[in-house]
Amino acid sequence: MKFKYLIIAFGIITLIILSIIALLPLFLDNPFIKDNFRYFTLPLLIFMLLLLGSVCIFFSLNYRLLSLLEREDWPALAYYLEHKIYVKRQYINRYIRLLASSYLVISDYLSVIKLETRTMLAKPSLIDKNVLIFGAARILSANRAEASAFFKTHLDKYKGKDKQWLQWYYGFSLLLAGDFAAAQPEFLFLAASAKDAVVTGLSAYFLYNQIAKHSDKADECKTTAENGRDRVKTAIDTEIGWNKEVEKMASEIHIAIIRKYIEETGKWIYKQDKK
């Protein structure tokens, strides 16, 4: 839905609610309620008006940004955000995240690294909040050695909610670099103990289909992978459920760039159920 239509719809709904509240005393028979109605409704009316005003102000202040997002004009969005961040020095998390994501969409990986460097100097706390995006740029640019070093450095100190994804990407970068021995313990651990079903499934998939072929502990890899697959099927019992779970995270850039592997993992996990 277009943003302008969304704000219009919200405004109309709010005005309808306000009108109903204002006219409700005309339809009440209880004298006590009618006499004291304003004490109950006035705070609500004020709240609704403030809410409507806040939404309108937010939309007005962010109209350019929202319009570019709506059109998916990534080069123009990147130019707009560069002005906000580099010229106006507005190092705000949502701007950093959007600009880095825009660069990734247009395959400008060097600009992501440049953004990371400047953010580190201006506001280092924002690096951890966007560590998966900055690491993804290194993977997409095929700089696997630098990617694994980056993820390893941040993995040791990262305490955010995406730590398991960070560990998975560390293992994935090692896998892409052909270092199967170093990737093995990462995926063994995640397949056996990750709380996120998608992380568990991906780890099990790569253990079974990639790492086991290059390991002197192939049986352990396959056994752990099969147990990981069972763990996923306990949490999500059908491939349809798996796809729904993935769709919930589809807007995250670190999910988008490995979507092919996630789809392959879903087919691998539930293939036995189709026989």
C-alpha positions in Angstrom: 0.0 0.0 0.0 1.3 3.5 -0.8 2.3 5.5 2.2 0.1 8.4 1.4 -2.9 6.2 1.2 -2.0 4.6 4.4 -1.8 7.9 6.2 -5.1 9.0 4.7 -6.8 5.8 5.8 -5.4 6.2 9.3 -6.7 9.8 9.4 -10.1 8.9 8.3 -10.4 6.0 10.8 -9.2 8.4 13.6 -11.7 11.1 12.7 -14.5 8.5 12.6 -13.6 7.3 16.1 -13.4 10.9 17.3 -16.8 11.6 15.8 -18.4 8.6 17.5 -16.9 9.5 20.8 -18.1 13.1 20.5 -21.7 12.1 19.5 -22.1 9.2 21.9 -23.7 11.3 24.7 -26.6 12.0 22.4 -27.5 8.3 22.4 -27.1 7.7 26.2 -30.1 7.6 28.5 -28.2 7.4 31.8 -28.0 10.9 33.3 -25.0 10.2 35.4 -23.0 8.9 32.4 -24.1 11.9 30.3 -23.2 14.4 33.0 -19.7 12.9 33.6 -19.1 11.8 30.0 -16.5 14.5 29.4 -14.3 13.2 32.2 -14.0 9.9 30.5 -13.9 11.0 26.9 -11.8 14.2 27.0 -8.5 12.4 27.8 -9.3 9.9 25.0 -10.1 12.7 22.5 -6.8 14.5 23.4 -4.9 11.2 23.0 -6.4 10.4 19.6 -5.7 14.0 18.4 -2.1 13.8 19.6 -1.7 10.4 17.9 -3.1 11.7 14.6 -0.9 14.8 14.8 2.2 12.7 15.6 1.6 10.4 12.7 1.1 13.4 10.3 4.2 15.1 11.5 6.3 11.9 11.2 5.0 11.4 7.6 5.7 15.0 6.7 9.2 14.9 8.1 10.0 11.6 6.4 8.0 12.0 3.1 11.1 12.0 0.9 12.6 8.9 2.5 9.3 7.0 2.5 8.6 7.9 -1.2 12.0 6.6 -2.2 11.5 3.4 -0.3 8.1 3.0 -1.9 9.5 3.4 -5.4 12.5 1.2 -4.5 14.7 3.8 -6.1 17.9 2.5 -4.4 20.5 4.8 -6.0 18.3 7.9 -5.2 17.8 6.6 -1.7 21.5 6.1 -1.2 22.2 9.6 -2.4 19.6 11.0 0.0 20.9 9.1 3.0 24.5 10.0 2.2 23.5 13.6 2.5 21.8 12.9 5.8 24.7 11.0 7.2 27.9 12.4 5.7 26.8 16.1 5.3 24.4 16.6 8.1 26.3 14.1 10.4 23.0 12.3 11.3 24.5 9.0 12.4 21.2 7.4 13.3 20.8 3.6 13.3 17.9 3.5 10.8 19.8 5.7 8.4 22.9 3.5 8.6 20.9 0.3 8.2 19.0 1.7 5.2 22.1 3.1 3.5 24.1 -0.1 3.9 21.1 -2.1 2.6 20.7 0.2 -0.4 24.4 -0.3 -1.2 24.0 -4.0 -1.1 21.0 -4.0 -3.4 22.9 -2.1 -6.0 26.1 -4.2 -5.4 28.2 -1.3 -4.2 30.1 -3.2 -1.6 33.0 -0.8 -1.3 30.6 1.9 -0.2 29.4 -0.3 2.6 32.9 -0.7 3.9 33.3 3.1 3.6 30.1 3.6 5.6 31.3 1.2 8.2 34.7 3.0 8.6 33.0 6.4 9.0 30.4 5.0 11.4 33.2 3.5 13.5 34.8 6.9 13.8 31.5 8.8 14.4 29.4 6.4 16.4 31.0 3.0 17.1 28.0 1.6 18.9 26.1 1.4 15.6 28.6 -1.1 14.2 27.4 -4.0 16.4 23.8 -3.1 15.7 24.5 -3.7 11.9 27.3 -6.2 12.1 25.5 -8.7 9.9 25.0 -6.2 7.1 28.6 -5.0 7.2 29.8 -8.6 7.2 27.5 -9.6 4.4 29.2 -6.9 2.2 32.5 -8.7 2.6 30.9 -12.1 1.7 29.1 -10.7 -1.4 32.3 -9.0 -2.6 34.0 -12.5 -2.5 36.5 -11.3 0.1 36.1 -14.5 2.2 39.3 -14.2 4.3 38.4 -10.7 5.3 34.8 -11.7 6.0 35.7 -14.6 8.3 38.2 -12.3 10.2 35.5 -9.7 10.5 32.9 -12.1 11.9 35.4 -13.7 14.2 36.4 -10.3 15.7 32.9 -9.3 16.4 31.7 -12.7 17.5 34.1 -12.6 20.5 32.4 -9.4 21.8 28.9 -9.3 20.3 26.1 -9.7 22.8 23.0 -8.9 20.7 20.0 -11.0 19.8 21.6 -12.1 16.5 24.7 -13.8 18.0 23.7 -17.2 16.6 23.3 -15.7 13.1 26.7 -14.0 13.6 28.3 -17.4 14.4 26.5 -19.0 11.5 27.9 -16.4 9.1 31.3 -16.9 10.6 31.1 -20.6 9.8 29.6 -19.8 6.3 32.5 -17.5 5.5 34.9 -20.2 6.4 33.0 -22.7 4.3 33.1 -20.3 1.3 36.8 -20.0 1.8 37.2 -23.7 1.6 38.3 -24.0 5.3 36.0 -27.0 6.1 38.0 -28.0 9.2 37.5 -24.6 10.8 33.8 -24.4 9.7 33.0 -27.8 11.1 32.9 -27.0 14.9 30.8 -23.9 14.3 28.1 -25.9 12.4 28.3 -28.8 14.8 27.6 -26.5 17.7 24.7 -24.7 16.0 23.1 -27.8 14.6 23.0 -29.3 18.1 22.1 -26.3 20.2 20.9 -23.2 18.2 17.6 -21.9 19.5 16.6 -20.4 16.1 15.1 -23.1 13.9 16.4 -21.6 10.7 20.0 -21.4 12.0 19.7 -25.0 13.2 18.4 -26.1 9.8 21.0 -24.3 7.8 23.8 -25.6 10.0 22.5 -29.2 9.7 22.1 -28.9 5.9 25.7 -27.7 5.3 27.0 -30.3 7.8 25.3 -33.1 5.9 25.8 -32.0 2.3 29.1 -30.1 2.4 31.3 -30.5 5.5 30.8 -34.3 5.9 32.4 -34.9 2.5 35.6 -33.2 3.6 35.8 -34.3 7.2 37.5 -37.2 8.9 34.5 -37.3 11.3 31.9 -37.7 8.6 29.7 -40.0 10.7 29.6 -37.4 13.6 28.7 -34.7 11.1 25.9 -36.6 9.5 24.5 -37.8 12.9 24.5 -34.3 14.3 23.0 -33.0 11.1 20.2 -35.6 11.2 19.5 -34.7 14.9 19.5 -31.0 13.9 16.9 -31.8 11.2 14.8 -33.6 13.8 15.0 -30.6 16.1 13.8 -28.3 13.3 10.9 -30.7 12.5 9.9 -30.8 16.1 9.7 -27.0 16.1 8.2 -26.6 12.6 6.4 -29.7 11.4 5.9 -28.9 7.7 7.7 -27.3 4.9 4.8 -24.8 4.6 5.5 -23.8 8.2 9.2 -23.5 7.4 8.5 -21.1 4.5 6.2 -19.0 6.7 8.9 -18.7 9.3 11.3 -17.6 6.7 8.9 -15.1 5.3 8.7 -13.4 8.7 12.4 -12.6 8.4 12.4 -11.9 4.6 13.0 -8.2 5.0 16.3 -8.8 6.8 19.2 -8.4 4.3 21.2 -11.3 5.9 18.2 -13.5 5.1 17.8 -12.2 1.6 21.3 -12.9 0.5 21.1 -16.6 1.5 17.5 -17.2 0.4 18.6 -19.8 -2.1 20.3 -21.9 0.6 17.3 -21.5 2.9 15.0 -22.9 0.3 17.3 -25.8 -0.4 17.5 -26.4 3.4 13.7 -26.6 3.6 13.5 -29.1 0.8 16.2 -31.2 2.5 14.6 -31.2 5.9 11.2 -32.2 4.7 12.0 -34.4 1.7 11.4 -37.6 3.6 7.9 -36.5 4.5 7.0 -36.4 0.8 7.8 -40.1 0.1 
